[in-house]
């Protein structure tokens, strides 16, 4: 089976070709880079309008007419972006006369880790820009075991970096500056299985305004935020009795987060897997890979029922591509 994936939930206009027999994924992406500030929905949608046709054309050249299905990110994400990507995917599926598959972007972030690791029953930490979830599969759905009570983890970091005047995206800059910094204490907010990032960001901004060196605040941010994510992931492993953890989402490109999770897993005898960076940040490869599983399970959409859903939660998705009794 060969599936074209199309992604465009926020900043990354992307198309990919997944060849299931060869287990190969070719990805073509074009990132939106705001001139100043964060992601502006209207500008991001304009970027999708310009970039999506080009990335799809490149992938169609690669496919050379051999495509069995078209999968697209149905949500969650920015409505104006999702609508453009949805229209492109519908038009493409109809032109090629192949089934259309609507993929939940958050489930794709975790399934690409399951695909790469070969793990059966992992707990998944999704640490992305607009979201932060800890999930595990049970009885036909991915269950949300813990999640952010306010902003996504990457968006919180990006807000801090905008405050100090750094260009979007902020995550890589925080990582670079943290390497030269001394730890600064910031509020640590885990409540039950959920986490909150907004208070930490306000405290981090205040610390910089009060004259604490920015490198030290970056170090404190990394240590605090990633310790929170690691604690909840560990609790999820303990509560579910599972011994596999996969990481998903753009913040997962951070070395310090990966090393904390790896250390925690090693200490409790669990296995840890983080996909390569091209599959962590937003990308159409993960959409094509999950799209192929869904298409094989017959989980396709009529064009009339393929509306986007900007608030599409991962626990709303019936997991048709796994046996209900699977662990
Ligand atoms: P979602 O997948 O929830 O829709 P998103 O579309 O914003 O989120 P992702 O590609 O998953 O996108 O993640 C982007 C985020 O990753 C940005 O907030 C960015 O700052 C952050 N990020 C990228 N690299 C790093 C890094 N090295 N360290 C920390 N954060 C990073």
py3Dmol code that shows the C-alpha trace and the ligand (Angstrom):
import py3Dmol

protein = """\
ATOM      1  CA  UNK A   1       0.000   0.000   0.000  1.00  0.00           C
ATOM      2  CA  UNK A   2       1.206   3.522  -0.879  1.00  0.00           C
ATOM      3  CA  UNK A   3      -0.394   6.480   0.862  1.00  0.00           C
ATOM      4  CA  UNK A   4       0.028  10.205   0.317  1.00  0.00           C
ATOM      5  CA  UNK A   5      -0.244  12.176   3.578  1.00  0.00           C
ATOM      6  CA  UNK A   6      -1.021  15.884   3.802  1.00  0.00           C
ATOM      7  CA  UNK A   7      -0.332  17.932   6.940  1.00  0.00           C
ATOM      8  CA  UNK A   8      -1.031  21.558   7.741  1.00  0.00           C
ATOM      9  CA  UNK A   9      -2.445  22.023  11.233  1.00  0.00           C
ATOM     10  CA  UNK A  10      -0.394  25.112  12.120  1.00  0.00           C
ATOM     11  CA  UNK A  11       3.051  26.019  10.785  1.00  0.00           C
ATOM     12  CA  UNK A  12       4.224  23.138   8.614  1.00  0.00           C
ATOM     13  CA  UNK A  13       2.860  22.648   5.097  1.00  0.00           C
ATOM     14  CA  UNK A  14       3.867  19.087   4.365  1.00  0.00           C
ATOM     15  CA  UNK A  15       3.155  16.166   2.066  1.00  0.00           C
ATOM     16  CA  UNK A  16       4.599  12.664   2.243  1.00  0.00           C
ATOM     17  CA  UNK A  17       4.573   9.325   0.511  1.00  0.00           C
ATOM     18  CA  UNK A  18       4.548   6.193   2.668  1.00  0.00           C
ATOM     19  CA  UNK A  19       5.278   2.904   0.968  1.00  0.00           C
ATOM     20  CA  UNK A  20       4.160   0.215   3.435  1.00  0.00           C
ATOM     21  CA  UNK A  21       5.877  -2.651   1.600  1.00  0.00           C
ATOM     22  CA  UNK A  22       9.254  -0.918   1.600  1.00  0.00           C
ATOM     23  CA  UNK A  23       8.509   0.817   4.960  1.00  0.00           C
ATOM     24  CA  UNK A  24       9.881   4.010   3.417  1.00  0.00           C
ATOM     25  CA  UNK A  25       8.687   7.545   4.006  1.00  0.00           C
ATOM     26  CA  UNK A  26       9.524  10.529   1.788  1.00  0.00           C
ATOM     27  CA  UNK A  27       8.548  13.895   3.296  1.00  0.00           C
ATOM     28  CA  UNK A  28       8.458  17.315   1.630  1.00  0.00           C
ATOM     29  CA  UNK A  29       7.805  20.220   4.022  1.00  0.00           C
ATOM     30  CA  UNK A  30       7.690  23.998   3.878  1.00  0.00           C
ATOM     31  CA  UNK A  31       7.663  25.806   7.231  1.00  0.00           C
ATOM     32  CA  UNK A  32       5.880  29.087   7.960  1.00  0.00           C
ATOM     33  CA  UNK A  33       8.238  31.515   9.669  1.00  0.00           C
ATOM     34  CA  UNK A  34       6.518  34.547  11.229  1.00  0.00           C
ATOM     35  CA  UNK A  35       8.408  37.838  10.686  1.00  0.00           C
ATOM     36  CA  UNK A  36       7.718  38.739  14.292  1.00  0.00           C
ATOM     37  CA  UNK A  37       5.646  37.364  17.189  1.00  0.00           C
ATOM     38  CA  UNK A  38       4.084  33.914  17.194  1.00  0.00           C
ATOM     39  CA  UNK A  39       2.017  31.986  14.657  1.00  0.00           C
ATOM     40  CA  UNK A  40      -0.644  34.268  13.191  1.00  0.00           C
ATOM     41  CA  UNK A  41      -3.578  32.104  11.981  1.00  0.00           C
ATOM     42  CA  UNK A  42      -4.308  34.253   8.905  1.00  0.00           C
ATOM     43  CA  UNK A  43      -0.657  34.354   7.843  1.00  0.00           C
ATOM     44  CA  UNK A  44      -0.278  30.619   8.525  1.00  0.00           C
ATOM     45  CA  UNK A  45      -3.324  29.905   6.335  1.00  0.00           C
ATOM     46  CA  UNK A  46      -1.873  32.084   3.574  1.00  0.00           C
ATOM     47  CA  UNK A  47       1.327  30.063   3.860  1.00  0.00           C
ATOM     48  CA  UNK A  48      -0.682  26.825   3.488  1.00  0.00           C
ATOM     49  CA  UNK A  49      -2.451  28.214   0.425  1.00  0.00           C
ATOM     50  CA  UNK A  50       0.867  28.938  -1.252  1.00  0.00           C
ATOM     51  CA  UNK A  51       2.946  25.973  -0.050  1.00  0.00           C
ATOM     52  CA  UNK A  52       0.550  22.996  -0.038  1.00  0.00           C
ATOM     53  CA  UNK A  53       0.222  22.739  -3.857  1.00  0.00           C
ATOM     54  CA  UNK A  54       4.022  22.723  -4.236  1.00  0.00           C
ATOM     55  CA  UNK A  55       4.724  20.068  -1.575  1.00  0.00           C
ATOM     56  CA  UNK A  56       1.939  17.854  -2.935  1.00  0.00           C
ATOM     57  CA  UNK A  57       3.285  18.214  -6.476  1.00  0.00           C
ATOM     58  CA  UNK A  58       6.745  17.094  -5.327  1.00  0.00           C
ATOM     59  CA  UNK A  59       5.294  14.041  -3.600  1.00  0.00           C
ATOM     60  CA  UNK A  60       3.106  13.158  -6.588  1.00  0.00           C
ATOM     61  CA  UNK A  61       6.229  13.167  -8.775  1.00  0.00           C
ATOM     62  CA  UNK A  62       7.770  10.752  -6.263  1.00  0.00           C
ATOM     63  CA  UNK A  63       4.633   8.555  -6.299  1.00  0.00           C
ATOM     64  CA  UNK A  64       4.695   8.329 -10.102  1.00  0.00           C
ATOM     65  CA  UNK A  65       0.973   7.565 -10.328  1.00  0.00           C
ATOM     66  CA  UNK A  66       0.987   4.711  -7.811  1.00  0.00           C
ATOM     67  CA  UNK A  67      -1.171   5.867  -4.859  1.00  0.00           C
ATOM     68  CA  UNK A  68      -3.752   3.791  -2.948  1.00  0.00           C
ATOM     69  CA  UNK A  69      -5.149   6.427  -0.544  1.00  0.00           C
ATOM     70  CA  UNK A  70      -4.856  10.067   0.514  1.00  0.00           C
ATOM     71  CA  UNK A  71      -4.684  10.844   4.255  1.00  0.00           C
ATOM     72  CA  UNK A  72      -4.921  14.305   5.791  1.00  0.00           C
ATOM     73  CA  UNK A  73      -4.735  15.948   9.214  1.00  0.00           C
ATOM     74  CA  UNK A  74      -8.338  16.530  10.189  1.00  0.00           C
ATOM     75  CA  UNK A  75      -7.483  18.283  13.481  1.00  0.00           C
ATOM     76  CA  UNK A  76      -6.741  19.534  16.044  1.00  0.00           C
ATOM     77  CA  UNK A  77      -5.199  22.711  14.717  1.00  0.00           C
ATOM     78  CA  UNK A  78      -5.885  26.174  13.359  1.00  0.00           C
ATOM     79  CA  UNK A  79      -9.229  26.200  11.522  1.00  0.00           C
ATOM     80  CA  UNK A  80      -8.105  28.404   8.591  1.00  0.00           C
ATOM     81  CA  UNK A  81      -5.106  26.106   7.943  1.00  0.00           C
ATOM     82  CA  UNK A  82      -7.071  22.879   8.357  1.00  0.00           C
ATOM     83  CA  UNK A  83      -9.714  24.015   5.864  1.00  0.00           C
ATOM     84  CA  UNK A  84      -7.123  24.622   3.139  1.00  0.00           C
ATOM     85  CA  UNK A  85      -5.397  21.292   3.745  1.00  0.00           C
ATOM     86  CA  UNK A  86      -8.751  19.454   3.905  1.00  0.00           C
ATOM     87  CA  UNK A  87      -9.835  20.955   0.574  1.00  0.00           C
ATOM     88  CA  UNK A  88      -6.534  19.997  -1.039  1.00  0.00           C
ATOM     89  CA  UNK A  89      -6.757  16.411   0.253  1.00  0.00           C
ATOM     90  CA  UNK A  90     -10.367  15.973  -0.878  1.00  0.00           C
ATOM     91  CA  UNK A  91      -9.545  17.302  -4.345  1.00  0.00           C
ATOM     92  CA  UNK A  92      -6.506  15.029  -4.567  1.00  0.00           C
ATOM     93  CA  UNK A  93      -8.385  11.892  -3.488  1.00  0.00           C
ATOM     94  CA  UNK A  94     -11.146  12.607  -5.988  1.00  0.00           C
ATOM     95  CA  UNK A  95      -8.702  13.345  -8.807  1.00  0.00           C
ATOM     96  CA  UNK A  96      -6.739  10.140  -8.149  1.00  0.00           C
ATOM     97  CA  UNK A  97      -9.999   8.253  -7.477  1.00  0.00           C
ATOM     98  CA  UNK A  98      -8.671   6.729  -4.235  1.00  0.00           C
ATOM     99  CA  UNK A  99     -10.118   6.619  -0.677  1.00  0.00           C
ATOM    100  CA  UNK A 100      -9.785   9.591   1.656  1.00  0.00           C
ATOM    101  CA  UNK A 101      -8.596   9.051   5.254  1.00  0.00           C
ATOM    102  CA  UNK A 102      -9.063  11.633   8.047  1.00  0.00           C
ATOM    103  CA  UNK A 103      -6.262  11.395  10.612  1.00  0.00           C
ATOM    104  CA  UNK A 104      -6.166  12.835  14.119  1.00  0.00           C
ATOM    105  CA  UNK A 105      -2.901  14.773  14.287  1.00  0.00           C
ATOM    106  CA  UNK A 106      -2.238  13.912  17.970  1.00  0.00           C
ATOM    107  CA  UNK A 107      -2.825  10.196  17.448  1.00  0.00           C
ATOM    108  CA  UNK A 108      -0.432  10.395  14.485  1.00  0.00           C
ATOM    109  CA  UNK A 109       2.222  11.942  16.787  1.00  0.00           C
ATOM    110  CA  UNK A 110       1.997   8.856  19.012  1.00  0.00           C
ATOM    111  CA  UNK A 111       1.429   6.163  16.379  1.00  0.00           C
ATOM    112  CA  UNK A 112       4.632   7.135  14.540  1.00  0.00           C
ATOM    113  CA  UNK A 113       6.511   6.258  17.740  1.00  0.00           C
ATOM    114  CA  UNK A 114       4.698   2.948  18.047  1.00  0.00           C
ATOM    115  CA  UNK A 115       5.454   2.257  14.380  1.00  0.00           C
ATOM    116  CA  UNK A 116       9.165   3.051  14.727  1.00  0.00           C
ATOM    117  CA  UNK A 117       9.650   1.253  18.031  1.00  0.00           C
ATOM    118  CA  UNK A 118       7.602  -1.843  17.312  1.00  0.00           C
ATOM    119  CA  UNK A 119       6.319  -1.546  20.904  1.00  0.00           C
ATOM    120  CA  UNK A 120       2.984  -3.249  21.560  1.00  0.00           C
ATOM    121  CA  UNK A 121       1.498  -1.275  24.390  1.00  0.00           C
ATOM    122  CA  UNK A 122       3.441   1.899  25.085  1.00  0.00           C
ATOM    123  CA  UNK A 123       2.519   4.856  27.204  1.00  0.00           C
ATOM    124  CA  UNK A 124       2.991   7.905  24.981  1.00  0.00           C
ATOM    125  CA  UNK A 125       4.138  11.349  25.980  1.00  0.00           C
ATOM    126  CA  UNK A 126       3.128  13.898  23.394  1.00  0.00           C
ATOM    127  CA  UNK A 127       5.115  17.083  23.936  1.00  0.00           C
ATOM    128  CA  UNK A 128       4.177  19.333  21.045  1.00  0.00           C
ATOM    129  CA  UNK A 129       3.615  23.015  20.389  1.00  0.00           C
ATOM    130  CA  UNK A 130      -0.093  23.356  21.033  1.00  0.00           C
ATOM    131  CA  UNK A 131      -0.586  20.270  23.225  1.00  0.00           C
ATOM    132  CA  UNK A 132       0.835  18.122  26.016  1.00  0.00           C
ATOM    133  CA  UNK A 133      -0.717  14.714  26.706  1.00  0.00           C
ATOM    134  CA  UNK A 134       0.176  11.401  28.281  1.00  0.00           C
ATOM    135  CA  UNK A 135      -1.830   8.642  26.604  1.00  0.00           C
ATOM    136  CA  UNK A 136      -2.229   4.878  26.541  1.00  0.00           C
ATOM    137  CA  UNK A 137      -4.454   2.550  24.516  1.00  0.00           C
ATOM    138  CA  UNK A 138      -7.263   0.629  26.205  1.00  0.00           C
ATOM    139  CA  UNK A 139     -10.467  -0.935  24.857  1.00  0.00           C
ATOM    140  CA  UNK A 140     -10.552   0.686  21.436  1.00  0.00           C
ATOM    141  CA  UNK A 141      -9.394   4.205  22.315  1.00  0.00           C
ATOM    142  CA  UNK A 142      -6.291   6.108  23.300  1.00  0.00           C
ATOM    143  CA  UNK A 143      -7.072   7.275  26.831  1.00  0.00           C
ATOM    144  CA  UNK A 144      -5.756  10.611  28.047  1.00  0.00           C
ATOM    145  CA  UNK A 145      -4.070   9.842  31.381  1.00  0.00           C
ATOM    146  CA  UNK A 146      -2.737  13.336  31.891  1.00  0.00           C
ATOM    147  CA  UNK A 147      -2.714  16.607  29.985  1.00  0.00           C
ATOM    148  CA  UNK A 148      -2.029  20.298  30.191  1.00  0.00           C
ATOM    149  CA  UNK A 149      -4.539  22.359  32.102  1.00  0.00           C
ATOM    150  CA  UNK A 150      -3.684  25.495  30.111  1.00  0.00           C
ATOM    151  CA  UNK A 151      -1.299  26.018  27.183  1.00  0.00           C
ATOM    152  CA  UNK A 152       0.633  23.498  25.119  1.00  0.00           C
ATOM    153  CA  UNK A 153       4.208  22.930  26.288  1.00  0.00           C
ATOM    154  CA  UNK A 154       5.908  24.309  23.150  1.00  0.00           C
ATOM    155  CA  UNK A 155       3.583  27.312  22.974  1.00  0.00           C
ATOM    156  CA  UNK A 156       4.439  28.140  26.590  1.00  0.00           C
ATOM    157  CA  UNK A 157       8.175  28.065  25.803  1.00  0.00           C
ATOM    158  CA  UNK A 158       7.570  30.163  22.666  1.00  0.00           C
ATOM    159  CA  UNK A 159       5.686  32.791  24.700  1.00  0.00           C
ATOM    160  CA  UNK A 160       8.657  33.129  27.038  1.00  0.00           C
ATOM    161  CA  UNK A 161      11.097  33.530  24.149  1.00  0.00           C
ATOM    162  CA  UNK A 162       8.896  36.172  22.512  1.00  0.00           C
ATOM    163  CA  UNK A 163       9.061  38.084  25.785  1.00  0.00           C
ATOM    164  CA  UNK A 164      12.867  38.098  25.651  1.00  0.00           C
ATOM    165  CA  UNK A 165      12.783  39.117  21.987  1.00  0.00           C
ATOM    166  CA  UNK A 166      13.813  35.889  20.254  1.00  0.00           C
ATOM    167  CA  UNK A 167      12.280  34.844  16.951  1.00  0.00           C
ATOM    168  CA  UNK A 168       9.805  31.954  16.676  1.00  0.00           C
ATOM    169  CA  UNK A 169      10.212  29.026  17.302  1.00  0.00           C
ATOM    170  CA  UNK A 170      11.659  29.495  20.776  1.00  0.00           C
ATOM    171  CA  UNK A 171      12.346  25.881  21.779  1.00  0.00           C
ATOM    172  CA  UNK A 172      15.706  25.482  19.994  1.00  0.00           C
ATOM    173  CA  UNK A 173      16.882  28.854  21.383  1.00  0.00           C
ATOM    174  CA  UNK A 174      15.976  27.862  24.955  1.00  0.00           C
ATOM    175  CA  UNK A 175      17.876  24.611  24.460  1.00  0.00           C
ATOM    176  CA  UNK A 176      20.993  26.441  23.194  1.00  0.00           C
ATOM    177  CA  UNK A 177      20.950  29.049  25.988  1.00  0.00           C
ATOM    178  CA  UNK A 178      20.192  26.504  28.738  1.00  0.00           C
ATOM    179  CA  UNK A 179      23.471  24.756  27.934  1.00  0.00           C
ATOM    180  CA  UNK A 180      25.385  27.780  29.312  1.00  0.00           C
ATOM    181  CA  UNK A 181      23.060  28.473  32.244  1.00  0.00           C
ATOM    182  CA  UNK A 182      22.889  27.734  35.962  1.00  0.00           C
ATOM    183  CA  UNK A 183      19.629  26.248  37.286  1.00  0.00           C
ATOM    184  CA  UNK A 184      17.082  28.858  38.456  1.00  0.00           C
ATOM    185  CA  UNK A 185      14.130  27.691  40.534  1.00  0.00           C
ATOM    186  CA  UNK A 186      10.690  28.149  38.947  1.00  0.00           C
ATOM    187  CA  UNK A 187       7.223  26.948  40.038  1.00  0.00           C
ATOM    188  CA  UNK A 188       6.705  23.206  39.506  1.00  0.00           C
ATOM    189  CA  UNK A 189       3.028  22.522  38.802  1.00  0.00           C
ATOM    190  CA  UNK A 190       1.791  18.931  38.574  1.00  0.00           C
ATOM    191  CA  UNK A 191      -1.731  18.326  39.878  1.00  0.00           C
ATOM    192  CA  UNK A 192      -2.692  14.685  39.949  1.00  0.00           C
ATOM    193  CA  UNK A 193      -1.794  13.536  36.429  1.00  0.00           C
ATOM    194  CA  UNK A 194      -2.127  16.983  34.836  1.00  0.00           C
ATOM    195  CA  UNK A 195       0.371  19.774  34.385  1.00  0.00           C
ATOM    196  CA  UNK A 196       0.175  23.538  34.030  1.00  0.00           C
ATOM    197  CA  UNK A 197       2.689  25.749  32.248  1.00  0.00           C
ATOM    198  CA  UNK A 198       1.255  29.264  32.375  1.00  0.00           C
ATOM    199  CA  UNK A 199       2.459  30.113  35.915  1.00  0.00           C
ATOM    200  CA  UNK A 200       5.980  28.906  35.127  1.00  0.00           C
ATOM    201  CA  UNK A 201       6.101  31.080  32.038  1.00  0.00           C
ATOM    202  CA  UNK A 202       4.971  34.160  33.962  1.00  0.00           C
ATOM    203  CA  UNK A 203       7.612  33.438  36.615  1.00  0.00           C
ATOM    204  CA  UNK A 204      10.282  32.931  33.932  1.00  0.00           C
ATOM    205  CA  UNK A 205       9.403  36.242  32.265  1.00  0.00           C
ATOM    206  CA  UNK A 206       9.451  37.975  35.658  1.00  0.00           C
ATOM    207  CA  UNK A 207      12.842  36.453  36.505  1.00  0.00           C
ATOM    208  CA  UNK A 208      14.354  37.874  33.294  1.00  0.00           C
ATOM    209  CA  UNK A 209      12.742  41.263  33.986  1.00  0.00           C
ATOM    210  CA  UNK A 210      14.244  41.129  37.509  1.00  0.00           C
ATOM    211  CA  UNK A 211      17.719  40.682  36.056  1.00  0.00           C
ATOM    212  CA  UNK A 212      18.294  36.919  36.365  1.00  0.00           C
ATOM    213  CA  UNK A 213      20.592  35.966  33.441  1.00  0.00           C
ATOM    214  CA  UNK A 214      18.484  34.628  30.584  1.00  0.00           C
ATOM    215  CA  UNK A 215      20.677  31.526  30.215  1.00  0.00           C
ATOM    216  CA  UNK A 216      19.935  30.625  33.865  1.00  0.00           C
ATOM    217  CA  UNK A 217      16.206  31.064  33.327  1.00  0.00           C
ATOM    218  CA  UNK A 218      16.365  28.854  30.223  1.00  0.00           C
ATOM    219  CA  UNK A 219      18.130  26.160  32.249  1.00  0.00           C
ATOM    220  CA  UNK A 220      15.501  26.437  34.999  1.00  0.00           C
ATOM    221  CA  UNK A 221      12.730  26.242  32.398  1.00  0.00           C
ATOM    222  CA  UNK A 222      14.104  23.075  30.823  1.00  0.00           C
ATOM    223  CA  UNK A 223      14.734  21.358  34.138  1.00  0.00           C
ATOM    224  CA  UNK A 224      11.328  22.278  35.590  1.00  0.00           C
ATOM    225  CA  UNK A 225       9.067  21.708  32.595  1.00  0.00           C
ATOM    226  CA  UNK A 226      10.760  18.481  31.521  1.00  0.00           C
ATOM    227  CA  UNK A 227      10.830  17.120  35.084  1.00  0.00           C
ATOM    228  CA  UNK A 228       7.055  17.661  35.207  1.00  0.00           C
ATOM    229  CA  UNK A 229       6.578  15.766  31.937  1.00  0.00           C
ATOM    230  CA  UNK A 230       8.886  13.007  33.147  1.00  0.00           C
ATOM    231  CA  UNK A 231       7.106  12.665  36.489  1.00  0.00           C
ATOM    232  CA  UNK A 232       3.680  12.252  34.895  1.00  0.00           C
ATOM    233  CA  UNK A 233       5.056   9.824  32.304  1.00  0.00           C
ATOM    234  CA  UNK A 234       6.578   7.739  35.073  1.00  0.00           C
ATOM    235  CA  UNK A 235       3.339   7.792  37.052  1.00  0.00           C
ATOM    236  CA  UNK A 236       1.469   6.660  33.913  1.00  0.00           C
ATOM    237  CA  UNK A 237       3.880   3.739  33.495  1.00  0.00           C
ATOM    238  CA  UNK A 238       3.401   2.791  37.146  1.00  0.00           C
ATOM    239  CA  UNK A 239      -0.397   3.092  37.070  1.00  0.00           C
ATOM    240  CA  UNK A 240      -0.851   1.128  33.855  1.00  0.00           C
ATOM    241  CA  UNK A 241       1.849  -1.437  34.633  1.00  0.00           C
ATOM    242  CA  UNK A 242       3.338  -0.872  31.171  1.00  0.00           C
ATOM    243  CA  UNK A 243       7.044  -0.950  30.481  1.00  0.00           C
ATOM    244  CA  UNK A 244       7.361   0.959  27.192  1.00  0.00           C
ATOM    245  CA  UNK A 245       7.356   4.716  26.627  1.00  0.00           C
ATOM    246  CA  UNK A 246       7.321   6.565  23.308  1.00  0.00           C
ATOM    247  CA  UNK A 247       7.815  10.275  22.802  1.00  0.00           C
ATOM    248  CA  UNK A 248       6.026  12.409  20.213  1.00  0.00           C
ATOM    249  CA  UNK A 249       5.804  16.094  19.256  1.00  0.00           C
ATOM    250  CA  UNK A 250       8.171  18.911  18.318  1.00  0.00           C
ATOM    251  CA  UNK A 251       9.430  19.564  21.874  1.00  0.00           C
ATOM    252  CA  UNK A 252      10.668  15.961  21.786  1.00  0.00           C
ATOM    253  CA  UNK A 253      13.543  17.245  19.623  1.00  0.00           C
ATOM    254  CA  UNK A 254      15.067  18.573  22.857  1.00  0.00           C
ATOM    255  CA  UNK A 255      18.058  16.478  24.006  1.00  0.00           C
ATOM    256  CA  UNK A 256      17.528  17.236  27.694  1.00  0.00           C
ATOM    257  CA  UNK A 257      13.908  16.029  27.606  1.00  0.00           C
ATOM    258  CA  UNK A 258      14.939  12.847  25.824  1.00  0.00           C
ATOM    259  CA  UNK A 259      17.756  12.173  28.290  1.00  0.00           C
ATOM    260  CA  UNK A 260      15.482  12.699  31.331  1.00  0.00           C
ATOM    261  CA  UNK A 261      12.898  10.287  29.923  1.00  0.00           C
ATOM    262  CA  UNK A 262      15.570   7.742  28.979  1.00  0.00           C
ATOM    263  CA  UNK A 263      17.088   7.926  32.469  1.00  0.00           C
ATOM    264  CA  UNK A 264      13.706   7.499  34.148  1.00  0.00           C
ATOM    265  CA  UNK A 265      12.858   4.500  31.954  1.00  0.00           C
ATOM    266  CA  UNK A 266      16.227   2.889  32.567  1.00  0.00           C
ATOM    267  CA  UNK A 267      15.825   3.299  36.336  1.00  0.00           C
ATOM    268  CA  UNK A 268      12.506   1.431  36.290  1.00  0.00           C
ATOM    269  CA  UNK A 269      13.462  -1.190  33.699  1.00  0.00           C
ATOM    270  CA  UNK A 270      11.235   0.224  30.955  1.00  0.00           C
ATOM    271  CA  UNK A 271      12.106   0.719  27.285  1.00  0.00           C
ATOM    272  CA  UNK A 272      12.140   4.193  25.764  1.00  0.00           C
ATOM    273  CA  UNK A 273      11.832   5.216  22.116  1.00  0.00           C
ATOM    274  CA  UNK A 274      11.999   8.643  20.515  1.00  0.00           C
ATOM    275  CA  UNK A 275      11.453   8.885  16.740  1.00  0.00           C
ATOM    276  CA  UNK A 276      14.016  10.698  14.605  1.00  0.00           C
ATOM    277  CA  UNK A 277      13.492  14.506  14.560  1.00  0.00           C
ATOM    278  CA  UNK A 278      11.754  14.580  11.139  1.00  0.00           C
ATOM    279  CA  UNK A 279       8.947  12.491  12.701  1.00  0.00           C
ATOM    280  CA  UNK A 280       8.776  14.482  15.973  1.00  0.00           C
ATOM    281  CA  UNK A 281       8.011  17.969  14.647  1.00  0.00           C
ATOM    282  CA  UNK A 282       4.864  18.336  12.554  1.00  0.00           C
ATOM    283  CA  UNK A 283       5.239  16.341   9.335  1.00  0.00           C
ATOM    284  CA  UNK A 284       3.067  14.549   6.810  1.00  0.00           C
ATOM    285  CA  UNK A 285       5.032  11.305   7.177  1.00  0.00           C
ATOM    286  CA  UNK A 286       3.219  10.428  10.395  1.00  0.00           C
ATOM    287  CA  UNK A 287      -0.113  11.237   8.710  1.00  0.00           C
ATOM    288  CA  UNK A 288       0.689   8.908   5.804  1.00  0.00           C
ATOM    289  CA  UNK A 289       1.843   6.067   8.091  1.00  0.00           C
ATOM    290  CA  UNK A 290      -1.273   6.171  10.278  1.00  0.00           C
ATOM    291  CA  UNK A 291      -3.386   6.803   7.167  1.00  0.00           C
ATOM    292  CA  UNK A 292      -2.142   3.512   5.707  1.00  0.00           C
ATOM    293  CA  UNK A 293      -3.137   1.600   8.855  1.00  0.00           C
ATOM    294  CA  UNK A 294      -6.557   3.226   8.837  1.00  0.00           C
ATOM    295  CA  UNK A 295      -7.065   2.590   5.115  1.00  0.00           C
ATOM    296  CA  UNK A 296      -6.118  -1.077   5.573  1.00  0.00           C
ATOM    297  CA  UNK A 297      -8.746  -1.273   8.337  1.00  0.00           C
ATOM    298  CA  UNK A 298     -11.339   0.252   5.973  1.00  0.00           C
ATOM    299  CA  UNK A 299     -11.468   3.412   8.081  1.00  0.00           C
ATOM    300  CA  UNK A 300     -12.007   5.860   5.208  1.00  0.00           C
ATOM    301  CA  UNK A 301     -14.248   8.905   4.797  1.00  0.00           C
ATOM    302  CA  UNK A 302     -16.912   9.993   2.356  1.00  0.00           C
ATOM    303  CA  UNK A 303     -16.045  13.451   1.102  1.00  0.00           C
ATOM    304  CA  UNK A 304     -19.388  14.701   2.446  1.00  0.00           C
ATOM    305  CA  UNK A 305     -18.419  13.571   5.969  1.00  0.00           C
ATOM    306  CA  UNK A 306     -14.851  14.811   5.917  1.00  0.00           C
ATOM    307  CA  UNK A 307     -15.209  18.173   7.665  1.00  0.00           C
ATOM    308  CA  UNK A 308     -12.209  19.305   9.688  1.00  0.00           C
ATOM    309  CA  UNK A 309     -12.370  19.526  13.497  1.00  0.00           C
ATOM    310  CA  UNK A 310     -10.059  22.110  15.037  1.00  0.00           C
ATOM    311  CA  UNK A 311     -10.672  20.694  18.558  1.00  0.00           C
ATOM    312  CA  UNK A 312     -10.387  17.001  17.609  1.00  0.00           C
ATOM    313  CA  UNK A 313      -9.248  15.205  20.793  1.00  0.00           C
ATOM    314  CA  UNK A 314      -7.187  12.005  20.587  1.00  0.00           C
ATOM    315  CA  UNK A 315      -9.597  10.137  22.894  1.00  0.00           C
ATOM    316  CA  UNK A 316     -12.481  10.769  20.445  1.00  0.00           C
ATOM    317  CA  UNK A 317     -10.892   8.542  17.801  1.00  0.00           C
ATOM    318  CA  UNK A 318     -12.177   4.955  17.484  1.00  0.00           C
ATOM    319  CA  UNK A 319      -8.945   2.978  17.036  1.00  0.00           C
ATOM    320  CA  UNK A 320     -10.027   0.813  14.131  1.00  0.00           C
ATOM    321  CA  UNK A 321      -6.524  -0.365  13.196  1.00  0.00           C
ATOM    322  CA  UNK A 322      -5.868  -2.300  16.412  1.00  0.00           C
ATOM    323  CA  UNK A 323      -7.788  -5.237  17.853  1.00  0.00           C
ATOM    324  CA  UNK A 324     -10.011  -4.011  20.736  1.00  0.00           C
ATOM    325  CA  UNK A 325      -8.426  -6.523  23.109  1.00  0.00           C
ATOM    326  CA  UNK A 326      -4.894  -5.394  22.155  1.00  0.00           C
ATOM    327  CA  UNK A 327      -2.856  -4.293  25.161  1.00  0.00           C
TER     328      UNK A 327
END
"""
ligand_1 = """\
31
LIG
P 0.788 20.337 17.679
O 1.481 19.150 17.117
O 0.326 20.205 19.069
O -0.267 20.855 16.769
P 2.670 22.342 16.713
O 1.937 22.294 15.456
O 2.950 23.705 17.268
O 1.940 21.467 17.795
P 5.195 20.721 16.751
O 5.950 20.647 15.479
O 4.764 19.439 17.365
O 4.046 21.717 16.431
O 6.067 21.459 17.844
C 6.562 22.759 17.651
C 7.089 23.229 18.981
O 8.311 22.521 19.286
C 7.406 24.707 19.044
O 6.752 25.241 20.164
C 8.922 24.730 19.221
O 9.384 25.827 19.992
C 9.171 23.420 19.921
N 10.552 22.944 19.765
C 11.221 22.721 18.614
N 12.490 22.350 18.872
C 12.634 22.340 20.224
C 13.711 22.066 21.114
N 14.920 21.731 20.658
N 13.481 22.173 22.451
C 12.258 22.518 22.921
N 11.216 22.800 22.132
C 11.387 22.715 20.804
"""
view = py3Dmol.view(width=600, height=400)
view.addModel(protein, "pdb")
view.setStyle({"model": 0}, {"cartoon": {"style": "trace"}})
view.addModel(ligand_1, "xyz")
view.setStyle({"model": 1}, {"stick": {}})
view.zoomTo()
view.show()
